[in-house]
Amino acid sequence: MVFPYLCGLMKKKTIFFFFLLVFTGCSQKGNNPLLVHPGTGSILSLGSGNQASAGNARYPLSSSPVKPDPPQVGTGIKRHGGRSKANIPEHLLTREARDSIFIERLNYLRQNKIEADLNEPVSQRFLFSPAENLVSPSLVTLGSESILTINFDNDILDYTDRFYTNGIKIELIAPALRANPAARALVPYWHAGRNYYGLSLVQNMYTPSTTKIGGILFGDRPYAAYLYLGSFRITLDPVRHIRQTSEIDLGVIGPQSYGEWVQRTFHKDVPTNSEPLGWEYQIKNDLVLNYSVRLEKGIVNRKSVELILSSSADLGTLYTNLSGGFQFRTGLMNPYFDSPGILSRGNRQKPDARKFQFVFFVKGSGKFAGYDATLEGGLINRSSVYTIPSIAVSRCVLQGSSGISLGYNGCRLDLEQFILSPEFHNGWWHKWVHIALVFGL
């Protein structure tokens, strides 16, 4: 009785192992893992190397003239509405399949000389996610331009020496600056665009309505100066007419910013200027840590006329503000959303690019001021001798400017006149001139 039972059991196990070997051999034949084509959902099989067997398909950008080869559809897959019902979750893909996806897309970028910015989530998704639709992906590329900008603000040309009296800002844009660790903290862009990374060095100085009287001028603006290093990113989207700028700043406000030394040195070298008095009562040393975001959108985008709306926000120990405004441009000009300041050498050779530019512009904005350390003192160090009380700070501030921009090839000169409404109660309207020199490197 036992022997027939054992024979029957062995027979069942033999049949079971036979079918197991058959199905295992079919599923592993050729050692080709399965992969779902990201654009169509069709199942593809990968060859023994790193190339996909579906016609060695490339996955182009929507703006590229290269078209993907038609994918090979797996046998026995029922289709509905042009899409496969079969789908393999991303976490079930083998390492070989992931590597093949990455290599295929990387090869496409190299062959078409496209440099993707891997600091952007949409670019990472393009290279690494098999679920990404690659028929028209949103890929952020890296701009090739290197630009140096020197900005100078002063009210001396308006025959005043008060309030915002001097400002120096040096900006450098270069592709290599994307490796700056601070760039990872900047705001990402979620559509197709082009990124430009830069560093800025800024020193601004503020004084009361007169610098010829010593002591504390109560009810007037306190002396203040700050110095910081900023890391920023500009994203241009010429299709949607969008310019997004984000920046993180780190520095100091107070005597360590050397604002007093700069103004005293300048006044000493100009015979008609008297030595400024009262810097010993300036805002005390404190940390500057600020984050800002600005978004600009083109509303009218014609060859010689542009109207751009903007909004921005600042948050940190130096400024906390919300603002909105507009910019109107007209003249002989290249589109505002085509470059961060100067067209690259390659773009200047295009037939529709202007080598000579003459632009007249008008800007206006309104700001809600939440906090201003140059008026109210440092946010951390509250030991400043004299500050403007928070209740006396003007929370709504208006600013306007107009000017001209002259450019030829890789150089540009901007001249701009600013006017600002009172920033504190019993304050005055203030004016200053802005000069910018822009060089394409």
Order of alpha helices (4+ residues) and beta strands (2+ residues): alpha-beta-beta-beta-beta-alpha-alpha-beta-beta-beta-beta-beta-beta-alpha-beta-beta-beta-alpha-beta-alpha-beta-beta-beta
